Amino acid sequence: MQRAQIPTYERIAIDLANRIYDGKFKVGEKIHGRSTLASEYKVSPETVRRAIKILEDVEIVKSTKGSGIVISSRENAYKYIHRFSNLASIKDLEKEINTLITERDKLDEQLFDTVRKIMDYSTKLRHTNPLAPIEVEVFPGCVHIGKTISEVKFWQNTGGTVIGMKRKGELIISPGPYALILEGDVLLIIGDDETYERVVHFLED
């Protein structure tokens, strides 16, 4: 996440406020002229003018013709600095949240990848392990398209239990009895040795 850039004049205002709070400039003292400050910070006098204007607005300094720039409040300098320290803390938290979200997305991807590998491996073992799911695709024209697993009495008619679905590249685990059967779905089913033939026959009816 990119942080918002603080304008140069505001960074100068923050630095001057820090110097006032640290006691390098004391209340009642005059700050160097704008030309001197411009040279010190290697910026234009206009940039310095804008920085001083900020400090005037928050009542850290007073600027009058003939008197120059006079320090008026160390307490207000602290309040001004503290406002920016809180902003930095919030941005650090935002950065941490974004990092956690990215890590969570990676973990989700790894989880689904592992599940897919299990399903692929289970397919190879379906003839040796009764708990390994078989895969049956729902082709166009199937009379059960648009109906739920419960509505077609899937288990009663096939003896198989739907434990998952592959739909448009996504894996749906434990879809439940109210999941709709849609064209192109690949049903993941467990059952006995004859379940595959019964399911294929049932979907083709």
N, C-alpha and C positions, 0 to 999 in steps of 0.2 A: 504494500500500500504506500503511495506517495504522500509525503507530508506537505501541507500547504506552506509555501515560502513566505517568510515574514519580510515585508519590504525593508529596504536598507535604512530608510529614515526611522522606521520603528525599532530596528535593531540598535541604532545609535541612541534612541530614546531610552531603551532598556539598559544599555551600557552606562549611560549617564546616570540613570536612576540607581544602578548598582554602585556606582562610584559615590553617589550622595549617601546611600545607605551605609556603605563601608566607612564613611567619614573622610574620604579623600577630598570631598567638597563639603563644607560645613554650612549649616543654616545661617543665613545672613551674608555669606560670602558671595562674591561674584564669580561666575564661570567665565572662561576665556571668551573673547569675541567670536562671532560666527566665522569670520575668515580664518582665525586660528584653529577653531574646531574643524573646519572644512579641510584644512591642511593636515591636521592630526589624523582624521578619519579617511583622508584621501577621497573626498566627495565634493560636490559642488556646494556653494553657500546656500542654494535653494533647498538642498537635501537637509542641511543642518537646520535651516529655518523651519522646515516641516517637523523635524524631531523636537525642536524647542517648543513648537506650537502644541504638540502632544503633551509635553510636560507642563505647559501652562494650563491646558484643559483639565488636567487631573490635579492641578494646584500643587505641583512639586516646585516649580520656579515661577518667578514673576519677571516679566520683561517690559521695561519702560524706556522711553527715549531719554538719553542722558545718563540713566542709571545702569544700563546694560542688563544682563541676565543675573538675577539674584536668587539664591537658594531660599525656599520658603518653608519646606516641610520634609523632614526625614521620614516621618510616619507614612506620608502619602507615597513616598518613593518605595517603601516596603510593600504597601498595598498593591502598587502597580506591578512590581516584580512578582509578587505572589500570584497575581492573576495569570501571568504567563507560565509560572511553574505548574499551576493546576492544569492549564491547557496542555502542557507537555505530558503530564501524567495521564490525561484522558487519551491522548494520541498513542502513548505507549500501550494502554489497555486495548485500544482499537487494533493496534498491530498484533498484540497477543491473541485477540479473538480471531483475527484473520488467519494467523498461523495455526491455531487449533482447528479451525474449519477446514483448512487445507489438509491437515493431518487426518482429520475424520474422513474426508473424501477419499484419501488414499487407503485408509483402513476398510472403508466400504467396498472400494474397488477390489482389494485383496480378498475380502470375504466372498464376494460374488464370484470371483475368479476361482477360488477354492471350491465353492459349491458346484460350479460348472464342471470342474475337473472330477469331482466326486460323481456327478451325474454321468459324465462320459465314461468313467471307469466302471460305474455300475451297469451301464448298457452292455459292456463287454462281458460282464459276469452274470447277465440275467438268466442264462441257461444253467448256471451252476449254483446260484443263490436265490432262493424264493423271495428274499426281501430286496433284491436288486430291482429297481424299477424298469419297466419296459416303456418304450416310446411309441405312441400311435398318433399319426397326424389326422386332423379333421379336414377332409377334402370337400371341395365345392359340391353342393347337392345333398349333403348329409341332412337328413330330416330332423336331426337334433340341434342344428345350428340355431342360436338365439334362445335356447332353453337352458335352465340351470341344471347342475349335476343332480340335485335333489329331484327336480321335476321329471327327469328322464329315468329316475330310479336306477342310477348307474350301477351301484353295487348289487342290487337285487337282480339286475339283468345280466351282469357280466361276472360277478364274483370278484371284481377288481376294485381297488381303492385308489382314487386320484390323489396323489400326494404333491403334485406340482403341475405347472403348465409353462410351456415356452411360447411366448406371444410377441411377435415382432422384435425378436432379438432380446427380449427381457425374460428373466426367469421369475415365475410367481410360485413361491413355496407355500404349501398348505392353503390352497385357494378356498376351501370350505364348500359346503353343500349349495350355497347360493351363487357360486361363480357361474357366469355364462359360458357356454360352449360356442366359440366363434370359428368361422372359416379360417383355416391356416394354423389353428392352435395345434401344438404338439402336447398330448396328454402324457404325463408321467404316472405310471400305474404299477402297483404291486399286487401280486396274487399268486395263484398256483401255476403249474406248468401249462394248463389249458386256458389261462386267462387271456393270453395274447389273441388266440383264435376267436374267443368269445367276444372280445372287445372289437376286433376288426369286423366281425360279422354284424355286431350290434350297430356300429357306425355306418355300415354299408346298407343296412335295411332302410 
